[in-house]
Amino acid sequence: MVKPYSENEIDSFLLEFHNPLIPALIVFIINCRKHKEDNSIGIEDLEYALDNINEVHHAQRFDSFARPEAVQLEIDRGKEALKKIDQGEILIDREKIEKRLRLLEDKKKLIDIDRILVTEITDKFLEETIKNHWSSVEFHYDLLDIWRYIFESITFNKDDIPEGNFTLYRAGTKEGFSWTDNLDIAKRFHSRNKEFPNYISERNYLLKLDVTKDDILFYESDRSEDEYVLIPDENKIEVIPHS
């Protein structure tokens, strides 16, 4: 019988991956849940997505050429070397080989697709996971489509968001999802953006948007940025003149 993952185990393997891979990994978890619920996502698509995630992870964790098959080949060679040591054919450091094998085998397959498919992924756990890792991924610009898919796949609890109309601000592009109700924070980011080596002025506007609670996905205060996350209506955004 296949053993489901615990929530702590899922948290653990999420932490093993580099931040740029986290959104793709969350999409994979969401799609596993969809497959389990209504089979709307095929198992072949899930396996393909996981292979791609693991391939990029191996390249980042080991070296740029460490495809899964290359990792497996190194494991096989290491085991063969251990046999030769036991048979007295070669004299090399056994402990060093064993340590490398443990590293390779631990990282070869961080996620077991059979286990994740039988794991109950609750709305609450998924919401907390998305919020936590949204904060951990520093730059979202190249991942907006992936985050949009994630946000559209779950309904967030909005009890901590005020009723009525209020104004949000942002420094950057109009399509960005991260906003704040603190103008000083937006101005600080507007200044910080100018310090990046690849700075482009056309991607660094000081923006204003009037919203209601219904427009907001969730509120995040962990980074002391008074951050509201939403998919904005770009036609309603105003550019604030600012040098």
C-alpha positions as CSV (number, residue, x, y, z in Angstrom):
1,M,0.0,0.0,0.0
2,V,1.3,3.4,-1.0
3,K,1.9,5.7,2.0
4,P,0.6,9.3,1.6
5,Y,2.9,12.3,2.4
6,S,2.4,14.2,5.6
7,E,2.1,18.0,5.4
8,N,5.5,18.2,7.1
9,E,7.1,16.0,4.4
10,I,5.6,18.2,1.7
11,D,7.0,21.3,3.4
12,S,10.4,19.6,3.6
13,F,10.8,18.7,0.0
14,L,9.5,22.2,-1.1
15,L,12.4,23.6,0.9
16,E,14.9,21.3,-1.0
17,F,14.1,23.1,-4.3
18,H,15.6,26.4,-5.4
19,N,13.1,29.3,-5.2
20,P,12.6,29.8,-9.0
21,L,11.3,26.2,-9.1
22,I,8.8,26.7,-6.3
23,P,5.9,28.0,-8.4
24,A,6.2,25.1,-10.9
25,L,6.3,22.7,-8.0
26,I,3.1,24.2,-6.5
27,V,1.4,23.9,-9.9
28,F,2.4,20.2,-9.9
29,I,0.8,19.7,-6.5
30,I,-2.4,21.5,-7.6
31,N,-2.6,19.4,-10.7
32,C,-2.1,16.2,-8.7
33,R,-5.1,17.2,-6.7
34,K,-7.1,17.9,-9.8
35,H,-6.1,14.5,-11.2
36,K,-7.3,12.8,-8.0
37,E,-10.6,14.8,-7.9
38,D,-11.8,14.6,-11.5
39,N,-9.0,13.2,-13.7
40,S,-8.9,16.6,-15.6
41,I,-5.1,16.4,-15.6
42,G,-3.6,13.2,-17.1
43,I,-1.0,11.1,-15.4
44,E,1.3,11.5,-18.4
45,D,1.2,15.3,-18.0
46,L,2.0,15.0,-14.3
47,E,5.0,12.7,-15.0
48,Y,6.3,15.0,-17.7
49,A,6.0,18.0,-15.4
50,L,7.8,16.2,-12.5
51,D,10.6,15.0,-14.9
52,N,11.2,18.6,-16.0
53,I,11.2,19.9,-12.4
54,N,13.7,17.2,-11.3
55,E,15.9,17.8,-14.3
56,V,16.2,21.5,-13.5
57,H,16.7,20.7,-9.9
58,H,19.5,18.3,-10.7
59,A,21.2,20.9,-12.9
60,Q,21.1,23.4,-10.1
61,R,22.0,21.0,-7.3
62,F,24.9,19.2,-9.0
63,D,26.0,20.8,-12.2
64,S,24.6,22.1,-15.5
65,F,24.9,18.7,-17.2
66,A,23.5,16.5,-14.4
67,R,20.4,15.2,-16.1
68,P,18.6,12.4,-14.1
69,E,20.1,9.7,-16.3
70,A,23.6,11.1,-15.7
71,V,22.9,11.1,-11.9
72,Q,21.8,7.4,-12.2
73,L,24.9,6.5,-14.2
74,E,27.1,8.0,-11.5
75,I,25.2,6.0,-8.8
76,D,25.7,2.8,-10.8
77,R,29.4,3.5,-11.2
78,G,29.7,4.2,-7.5
79,K,28.0,0.9,-6.5
80,E,30.3,-0.9,-8.9
81,A,33.3,0.7,-7.3
82,L,32.1,-0.4,-3.9
83,K,32.0,-4.0,-5.1
84,K,35.5,-3.8,-6.5
85,I,36.7,-2.4,-3.1
86,D,35.0,-5.4,-1.3
87,Q,36.7,-7.8,-3.7
88,G,40.1,-6.2,-3.2
89,E,40.4,-5.1,-6.8
90,I,40.8,-1.4,-6.1
91,L,42.1,0.6,-3.1
92,I,40.2,3.9,-2.8
93,D,38.4,5.7,0.0
94,R,35.2,3.7,0.6
95,E,33.7,6.3,2.9
96,K,34.0,9.0,0.3
97,I,32.2,7.0,-2.3
98,E,29.4,6.0,0.2
99,K,28.9,9.7,1.1
100,R,28.6,10.7,-2.5
101,L,26.1,7.8,-3.2
102,R,23.9,8.9,-0.3
103,L,23.9,12.5,-1.7
104,L,23.0,11.3,-5.2
105,E,20.3,8.8,-4.1
106,D,18.7,11.3,-1.7
107,K,18.4,13.9,-4.5
108,K,17.6,11.6,-7.4
109,K,13.9,11.6,-6.7
110,L,12.8,14.1,-4.1
111,I,9.1,13.5,-4.9
112,D,7.4,10.1,-5.4
113,I,4.5,10.7,-7.7
114,D,2.6,7.6,-6.5
115,R,2.7,9.0,-2.9
116,I,1.7,12.5,-3.8
117,L,-1.3,11.2,-5.8
118,V,-2.7,9.5,-2.7
119,T,-2.0,12.5,-0.4
120,E,-5.0,14.6,0.7
121,I,-4.1,18.2,-0.1
122,T,-6.5,20.4,1.9
123,D,-7.5,23.9,0.8
124,K,-6.0,25.3,4.1
125,F,-2.6,23.6,3.6
126,L,-2.5,24.7,-0.1
127,E,-3.4,28.3,0.9
128,E,-0.7,28.5,3.6
129,T,1.8,26.9,1.2
130,I,1.1,29.4,-1.5
131,K,1.3,32.4,0.8
132,N,4.6,31.2,2.4
133,H,6.3,30.6,-0.9
134,W,5.0,33.7,-2.6
135,S,7.0,35.6,0.0
136,S,10.1,33.4,-0.4
137,V,10.3,34.0,-4.2
138,E,11.9,37.4,-4.6
139,F,11.2,38.2,-8.2
140,H,7.9,37.3,-9.8
141,Y,8.0,39.1,-13.1
142,D,8.9,36.2,-15.3
143,L,6.5,33.8,-13.5
144,L,3.3,35.9,-13.7
145,D,1.4,33.3,-15.8
146,I,2.4,30.5,-13.5
147,W,1.3,32.5,-10.4
148,R,-2.0,33.4,-12.2
149,Y,-2.8,29.7,-12.7
150,I,-2.0,29.0,-9.0
151,F,-4.1,31.9,-7.8
152,E,-7.1,30.9,-10.0
153,S,-6.9,27.4,-8.6
154,I,-7.9,28.2,-5.0
155,T,-10.1,30.5,-3.0
156,F,-8.3,32.4,-0.2
157,N,-9.6,33.3,3.2
158,K,-10.1,37.1,3.3
159,D,-11.0,37.7,6.9
160,D,-8.0,39.9,7.4
161,I,-8.9,42.2,4.5
162,P,-10.9,45.4,5.3
163,E,-14.4,46.0,3.8
164,G,-15.1,49.0,1.6
165,N,-12.9,50.9,-0.8
166,F,-9.3,51.5,-0.3
167,T,-6.2,52.5,-2.3
168,L,-3.1,50.4,-3.1
169,Y,0.2,51.4,-4.5
170,R,3.0,49.6,-6.4
171,A,6.4,50.2,-7.9
172,G,7.1,48.4,-11.1
173,T,4.9,47.3,-14.0
174,K,1.1,47.5,-14.2
175,E,0.7,43.7,-14.6
176,G,2.4,42.9,-11.3
177,F,0.4,41.2,-8.5
178,S,2.2,42.6,-5.5
179,W,0.7,45.9,-4.0
180,T,0.8,47.8,-0.7
181,D,-1.5,50.2,1.1
182,N,1.6,52.1,2.2
183,L,2.7,54.8,-0.3
184,D,6.1,55.1,1.4
185,I,6.8,51.4,0.9
186,A,6.0,51.7,-2.8
187,K,8.3,54.7,-3.1
188,R,11.1,52.8,-1.4
189,F,10.7,50.0,-3.9
190,H,10.6,52.5,-6.7
191,S,14.0,53.8,-5.6
192,R,15.4,50.3,-5.0
193,N,14.4,49.1,-8.5
194,K,16.7,51.8,-10.0
195,E,19.7,50.2,-8.4
196,F,19.5,46.9,-10.3
197,P,22.1,46.4,-13.1
198,N,19.4,45.6,-15.7
199,Y,17.2,48.6,-14.7
200,I,14.6,49.7,-17.4
201,S,12.7,52.8,-16.6
202,E,9.6,51.6,-18.6
203,R,9.2,48.8,-16.0
204,N,9.4,51.0,-12.9
205,Y,6.4,53.2,-12.5
206,L,4.9,54.4,-9.2
207,L,1.3,53.2,-9.5
208,K,-2.0,53.7,-7.7
209,L,-5.2,51.5,-7.8
210,D,-8.5,51.8,-6.0
211,V,-9.8,48.4,-5.0
212,T,-12.4,46.6,-2.8
213,K,-12.1,43.4,-0.8
214,D,-13.5,41.4,-3.7
215,D,-10.5,42.4,-5.8
216,I,-7.9,41.0,-3.4
217,L,-6.6,37.5,-3.3
218,F,-4.8,37.7,0.0
219,Y,-3.0,39.9,2.4
220,E,0.6,39.2,3.6
221,S,2.4,41.0,6.3
222,D,5.4,38.7,7.1
223,R,7.9,40.9,5.3
224,S,6.6,44.1,6.8
225,E,5.5,45.4,3.4
226,D,1.7,45.5,4.1
227,E,1.4,43.5,0.9
228,Y,-1.9,42.8,-0.9
229,V,-1.8,40.3,-3.7
230,L,-4.2,40.6,-6.6
231,I,-4.6,40.3,-10.3
232,P,-5.1,43.9,-11.2
233,D,-7.4,45.5,-13.7
234,E,-4.7,47.4,-15.6
235,N,-7.3,49.8,-17.1
236,K,-8.0,51.2,-13.6
237,I,-4.4,51.8,-12.7
238,E,-3.1,55.4,-12.4
239,V,0.6,56.4,-12.8
240,I,1.8,58.7,-10.0
241,P,4.3,61.3,-11.2
242,H,7.5,60.6,-9.3
243,S,11.2,61.2,-10.0
